[in-house]
Amino acid sequence: MIFTVAIDGPAAAGKGTISKAVATHFGFPHLDTGLLYRATGRRVLAGEEPVAAAQGLRPEDLDRDDLRTAEVAQAASRVAAVPEVRAALIAFQRAFARREGGAVLDGRDIGTVICPDAEVKLYVTASDEVRAARRYLELSAKGAATSPAEVLDDLRARDARDAGRDTAPMKPAPDALLLDTTNLSIEAAVEEAVRAVKQKLEQGRR
Protein backbone atom coordinates (compact mmCIF):
# COMPACT_ATOMS: atom_id res chain seq x y z
CA MET A 1 0.00 0.00 0.00
CA ILE A 2 1.23 3.46 -0.92
CA PHE A 3 -0.35 6.11 1.28
CA THR A 4 1.20 9.50 2.03
CA VAL A 5 0.30 11.82 4.90
CA ALA A 6 1.69 15.33 4.32
CA ILE A 7 1.77 17.59 7.38
CA ASP A 8 2.89 21.20 6.97
CA GLY A 9 2.96 24.31 9.10
CA PRO A 10 5.17 26.90 10.79
CA ALA A 11 7.61 26.26 13.62
CA ALA A 12 6.27 25.23 17.05
CA ALA A 13 2.71 24.73 15.82
CA GLY A 14 2.87 21.08 16.87
CA LYS A 15 3.26 19.40 13.49
CA GLY A 16 6.28 17.35 14.57
CA THR A 17 4.54 15.93 17.62
CA ILE A 18 1.36 15.28 15.67
CA SER A 19 3.27 13.66 12.79
CA LYS A 20 5.12 11.26 15.09
CA ALA A 21 1.89 10.34 16.88
CA VAL A 22 0.06 9.72 13.59
CA ALA A 23 2.95 7.62 12.27
CA THR A 24 3.01 5.55 15.48
CA HIS A 25 -0.78 5.09 15.45
CA PHE A 26 -0.86 3.71 11.90
CA GLY A 27 2.57 2.07 11.88
CA PHE A 28 3.87 4.35 9.11
CA PRO A 29 7.51 5.44 8.79
CA HIS A 30 8.00 9.14 9.64
CA LEU A 31 10.30 11.75 8.13
CA ASP A 32 10.85 15.15 9.71
CA THR A 33 11.95 16.91 6.53
CA GLY A 34 13.00 19.95 8.53
CA LEU A 35 15.90 17.85 9.81
CA LEU A 36 17.25 17.67 6.25
CA TYR A 37 17.42 21.46 6.16
CA ARG A 38 18.68 21.74 9.73
CA ALA A 39 21.46 19.25 8.97
CA THR A 40 22.32 21.18 5.81
CA GLY A 41 22.28 24.44 7.78
CA ARG A 42 24.58 22.94 10.40
CA ARG A 43 27.07 21.97 7.70
CA VAL A 44 26.88 25.51 6.30
CA LEU A 45 27.60 26.94 9.76
CA ALA A 46 30.66 24.69 9.77
CA GLY A 47 31.91 26.39 6.60
CA GLU A 48 30.40 24.52 3.64
CA GLU A 49 28.56 26.11 0.73
CA PRO A 50 24.79 25.49 0.90
CA VAL A 51 24.41 23.43 -2.29
CA ALA A 52 27.48 21.30 -1.56
CA ALA A 53 26.22 20.74 1.99
CA ALA A 54 22.83 19.52 0.71
CA GLN A 55 24.35 17.28 -1.95
CA GLY A 56 26.76 15.76 0.56
CA LEU A 57 24.20 15.12 3.29
CA ARG A 58 24.62 11.74 4.97
CA PRO A 59 22.16 9.77 7.16
CA GLU A 60 24.37 10.32 10.20
CA ASP A 61 24.01 14.09 9.73
CA LEU A 62 20.36 13.70 10.76
CA ASP A 63 21.33 12.02 14.05
CA ARG A 64 23.35 14.94 15.46
CA ASP A 65 22.17 16.20 18.84
CA ASP A 66 22.78 19.88 18.03
CA LEU A 67 20.18 20.37 15.27
CA ARG A 68 17.49 21.95 17.49
CA THR A 69 19.27 25.18 18.42
CA ALA A 70 17.94 28.62 17.40
CA GLU A 71 21.14 29.24 15.40
CA VAL A 72 20.63 26.08 13.34
CA ALA A 73 16.93 26.89 12.85
CA GLN A 74 17.83 30.24 11.30
CA ALA A 75 20.53 28.63 9.14
CA ALA A 76 18.01 26.01 8.00
CA SER A 77 15.54 28.69 7.01
CA ARG A 78 18.22 30.51 5.01
CA VAL A 79 19.41 27.43 3.09
CA ALA A 80 15.79 26.39 2.46
CA ALA A 81 15.37 29.58 0.43
CA VAL A 82 18.09 28.43 -2.02
CA PRO A 83 16.39 26.69 -4.99
CA GLU A 84 19.39 24.43 -5.67
CA VAL A 85 19.36 23.20 -2.06
CA ARG A 86 15.67 22.32 -2.28
CA ALA A 87 16.23 20.53 -5.59
CA ALA A 88 19.02 18.45 -4.05
CA LEU A 89 16.72 17.23 -1.27
CA ILE A 90 13.46 16.72 -3.18
CA ALA A 91 14.25 13.28 -4.62
CA PHE A 92 15.02 11.85 -1.18
CA GLN A 93 11.75 13.15 0.24
CA ARG A 94 9.60 11.94 -2.66
CA ALA A 95 11.11 8.46 -2.59
CA PHE A 96 10.41 8.24 1.14
CA ALA A 97 6.84 9.47 0.68
CA ARG A 98 5.86 6.90 -1.94
CA ARG A 99 7.52 3.89 -0.32
CA GLU A 100 5.44 0.78 0.16
CA GLY A 101 3.67 0.63 3.51
CA GLY A 102 2.69 4.28 3.92
CA ALA A 103 4.61 7.32 5.13
CA VAL A 104 4.17 10.48 7.18
CA LEU A 105 6.22 13.54 6.27
CA ASP A 106 6.19 16.89 8.00
CA GLY A 107 7.67 20.14 6.79
CA ARG A 108 6.66 23.35 5.09
CA ASP A 109 6.05 22.38 1.46
CA ILE A 110 5.11 18.70 1.59
CA GLY A 111 1.50 19.09 0.48
CA THR A 112 2.24 21.82 -2.06
CA VAL A 113 5.54 20.78 -3.69
CA ILE A 114 6.97 17.49 -2.48
CA CYS A 115 3.76 15.44 -2.45
CA PRO A 116 0.94 17.40 -4.11
CA ASP A 117 -0.90 14.10 -4.63
CA ALA A 118 -0.66 12.98 -0.99
CA GLU A 119 -3.71 11.08 0.19
CA VAL A 120 -3.97 13.25 3.31
CA LYS A 121 -2.79 16.85 3.73
CA LEU A 122 -2.84 18.70 7.03
CA TYR A 123 -1.71 22.25 7.75
CA VAL A 124 -0.97 22.68 11.45
CA THR A 125 -0.83 26.22 12.78
CA ALA A 126 -1.23 28.29 15.97
CA SER A 127 -0.97 31.93 17.00
CA ASP A 128 2.48 33.54 16.99
CA GLU A 129 2.34 34.10 20.75
CA VAL A 130 1.43 30.51 21.58
CA ARG A 131 4.07 29.12 19.25
CA ALA A 132 6.73 31.43 20.70
CA ALA A 133 5.80 30.41 24.25
CA ARG A 134 6.11 26.73 23.32
CA ARG A 135 9.48 27.25 21.64
CA TYR A 136 10.77 29.35 24.56
CA LEU A 137 9.95 26.56 27.02
CA GLU A 138 11.64 24.03 24.74
CA LEU A 139 14.81 26.13 24.40
CA SER A 140 14.90 27.04 28.10
CA ALA A 141 14.69 23.37 29.04
CA LYS A 142 17.86 22.85 27.02
CA GLY A 143 19.62 25.70 28.77
CA ALA A 144 19.54 28.16 25.88
CA ALA A 145 20.13 31.79 26.88
CA THR A 146 17.23 33.62 25.28
CA SER A 147 14.08 35.57 26.16
CA PRO A 148 10.42 35.23 25.15
CA ALA A 149 10.68 38.43 23.09
CA GLU A 150 13.75 37.17 21.23
CA VAL A 151 12.08 33.86 20.48
CA LEU A 152 8.98 35.62 19.15
CA ASP A 153 11.12 37.89 16.94
CA ASP A 154 13.10 34.91 15.60
CA LEU A 155 9.89 32.98 14.94
CA ARG A 156 8.30 35.84 13.01
CA ALA A 157 11.48 36.45 10.99
CA ARG A 158 11.63 32.78 10.07
CA ASP A 159 7.92 32.70 9.17
CA ALA A 160 8.34 35.74 6.91
CA ARG A 161 11.34 34.19 5.17
CA ASP A 162 9.67 30.78 4.77
CA ALA A 163 6.39 32.23 3.49
CA GLY A 164 8.01 34.85 1.28
CA ARG A 165 10.61 32.82 -0.58
CA ASP A 166 10.15 32.42 -4.34
CA THR A 167 10.74 28.68 -4.31
CA ALA A 168 8.24 26.49 -2.42
CA PRO A 169 6.88 29.12 -0.03
CA MET A 170 5.27 27.90 3.17
CA LYS A 171 1.50 27.90 2.69
CA PRO A 172 -1.43 25.50 3.05
CA ALA A 173 -2.28 23.31 0.08
CA PRO A 174 -5.71 24.27 -1.31
CA ASP A 175 -7.12 20.90 -0.21
CA ALA A 176 -5.35 20.69 3.16
CA LEU A 177 -7.26 20.31 6.41
CA LEU A 178 -6.41 23.30 8.63
CA LEU A 179 -5.61 22.23 12.19
CA ASP A 180 -5.27 25.22 14.56
CA THR A 181 -3.66 24.06 17.80
CA THR A 182 -3.77 27.44 19.59
CA ASN A 183 -6.46 26.26 21.99
CA LEU A 184 -6.12 22.49 21.53
CA SER A 185 -4.37 20.05 23.82
CA ILE A 186 -1.86 17.85 22.03
CA GLU A 187 -4.16 14.86 22.65
CA ALA A 188 -7.09 16.63 20.97
CA ALA A 189 -4.94 17.73 18.03
CA VAL A 190 -3.59 14.20 17.50
CA GLU A 191 -7.10 12.78 17.73
CA GLU A 192 -8.29 15.13 15.00
CA ALA A 193 -5.34 14.25 12.76
CA VAL A 194 -5.83 10.51 13.30
CA ARG A 195 -9.52 10.89 12.47
CA ALA A 196 -8.68 12.58 9.15
CA VAL A 197 -6.21 9.83 8.17
CA LYS A 198 -8.54 7.04 9.23
CA GLN A 199 -11.36 8.52 7.14
CA LYS A 200 -9.17 8.56 4.01
CA LEU A 201 -7.94 5.03 4.61
CA GLU A 202 -11.49 3.77 4.94
CA GLN A 203 -12.53 5.57 1.76
CA GLY A 204 -9.69 3.88 -0.07
CA ARG A 205 -10.86 0.45 1.04
CA ARG A 206 -14.42 0.92 -0.30
C-alpha positions in Angstrom: 0.0 0.0 0.0 1.2 3.5 -0.9 -0.4 6.1 1.3 1.2 9.5 2.0 0.3 11.8 4.9 1.7 15.3 4.3 1.8 17.6 7.4 2.9 21.2 7.0 3.0 24.3 9.1 5.2 26.9 10.8 7.6 26.3 13.6 6.3 25.2 17.0 2.7 24.7 15.8 2.9 21.1 16.9 3.3 19.4 13.5 6.3 17.3 14.6 4.5 15.9 17.6 1.4 15.3 15.7 3.3 13.7 12.8 5.1 11.3 15.1 1.9 10.3 16.9 0.1 9.7 13.6 2.9 7.6 12.3 3.0 5.5 15.5 -0.8 5.1 15.5 -0.9 3.7 11.9 2.6 2.1 11.9 3.9 4.4 9.1 7.5 5.4 8.8 8.0 9.1 9.6 10.3 11.7 8.1 10.9 15.2 9.7 11.9 16.9 6.5 13.0 20.0 8.5 15.9 17.9 9.8 17.2 17.7 6.3 17.4 21.5 6.2 18.7 21.7 9.7 21.5 19.2 9.0 22.3 21.2 5.8 22.3 24.4 7.8 24.6 22.9 10.4 27.1 22.0 7.7 26.9 25.5 6.3 27.6 26.9 9.8 30.7 24.7 9.8 31.9 26.4 6.6 30.4 24.5 3.6 28.6 26.1 0.7 24.8 25.5 0.9 24.4 23.4 -2.3 27.5 21.3 -1.6 26.2 20.7 2.0 22.8 19.5 0.7 24.3 17.3 -1.9 26.8 15.8 0.6 24.2 15.1 3.3 24.6 11.7 5.0 22.2 9.8 7.2 24.4 10.3 10.2 24.0 14.1 9.7 20.4 13.7 10.8 21.3 12.0 14.0 23.3 14.9 15.5 22.2 16.2 18.8 22.8 19.9 18.0 20.2 20.4 15.3 17.5 21.9 17.5 19.3 25.2 18.4 17.9 28.6 17.4 21.1 29.2 15.4 20.6 26.1 13.3 16.9 26.9 12.9 17.8 30.2 11.3 20.5 28.6 9.1 18.0 26.0 8.0 15.5 28.7 7.0 18.2 30.5 5.0 19.4 27.4 3.1 15.8 26.4 2.5 15.4 29.6 0.4 18.1 28.4 -2.0 16.4 26.7 -5.0 19.4 24.4 -5.7 19.4 23.2 -2.1 15.7 22.3 -2.3 16.2 20.5 -5.6 19.0 18.5 -4.1 16.7 17.2 -1.3 13.5 16.7 -3.2 14.3 13.3 -4.6 15.0 11.9 -1.2 11.7 13.2 0.2 9.6 11.9 -2.7 11.1 8.5 -2.6 10.4 8.2 1.1 6.8 9.5 0.7 5.9 6.9 -1.9 7.5 3.9 -0.3 5.4 0.8 0.2 3.7 0.6 3.5 2.7 4.3 3.9 4.6 7.3 5.1 4.2 10.5 7.2 6.2 13.5 6.3 6.2 16.9 8.0 7.7 20.1 6.8 6.7 23.4 5.1 6.0 22.4 1.5 5.1 18.7 1.6 1.5 19.1 0.5 2.2 21.8 -2.1 5.5 20.8 -3.7 7.0 17.5 -2.5 3.8 15.4 -2.4 0.9 17.4 -4.1 -0.9 14.1 -4.6 -0.7 13.0 -1.0 -3.7 11.1 0.2 -4.0 13.3 3.3 -2.8 16.8 3.7 -2.8 18.7 7.0 -1.7 22.2 7.8 -1.0 22.7 11.5 -0.8 26.2 12.8 -1.2 28.3 16.0 -1.0 31.9 17.0 2.5 33.5 17.0 2.3 34.1 20.8 1.4 30.5 21.6 4.1 29.1 19.2 6.7 31.4 20.7 5.8 30.4 24.2 6.1 26.7 23.3 9.5 27.2 21.6 10.8 29.3 24.6 9.9 26.6 27.0 11.6 24.0 24.7 14.8 26.1 24.4 14.9 27.0 28.1 14.7 23.4 29.0 17.9 22.8 27.0 19.6 25.7 28.8 19.5 28.2 25.9 20.1 31.8 26.9 17.2 33.6 25.3 14.1 35.6 26.2 10.4 35.2 25.1 10.7 38.4 23.1 13.8 37.2 21.2 12.1 33.9 20.5 9.0 35.6 19.1 11.1 37.9 16.9 13.1 34.9 15.6 9.9 33.0 14.9 8.3 35.8 13.0 11.5 36.5 11.0 11.6 32.8 10.1 7.9 32.7 9.2 8.3 35.7 6.9 11.3 34.2 5.2 9.7 30.8 4.8 6.4 32.2 3.5 8.0 34.8 1.3 10.6 32.8 -0.6 10.2 32.4 -4.3 10.7 28.7 -4.3 8.2 26.5 -2.4 6.9 29.1 0.0 5.3 27.9 3.2 1.5 27.9 2.7 -1.4 25.5 3.1 -2.3 23.3 0.1 -5.7 24.3 -1.3 -7.1 20.9 -0.2 -5.3 20.7 3.2 -7.3 20.3 6.4 -6.4 23.3 8.6 -5.6 22.2 12.2 -5.3 25.2 14.6 -3.7 24.1 17.8 -3.8 27.4 19.6 -6.5 26.3 22.0 -6.1 22.5 21.5 -4.4 20.0 23.8 -1.9 17.8 22.0 -4.2 14.9 22.7 -7.1 16.6 21.0 -4.9 17.7 18.0 -3.6 14.2 17.5 -7.1 12.8 17.7 -8.3 15.1 15.0 -5.3 14.3 12.8 -5.8 10.5 13.3 -9.5 10.9 12.5 -8.7 12.6 9.1 -6.2 9.8 8.2 -8.5 7.0 9.2 -11.4 8.5 7.1 -9.2 8.6 4.0 -7.9 5.0 4.6 -11.5 3.8 4.9 -12.5 5.6 1.8 -9.7 3.9 -0.1 -10.9 0.4 1.0 -14.4 0.9 -0.3 
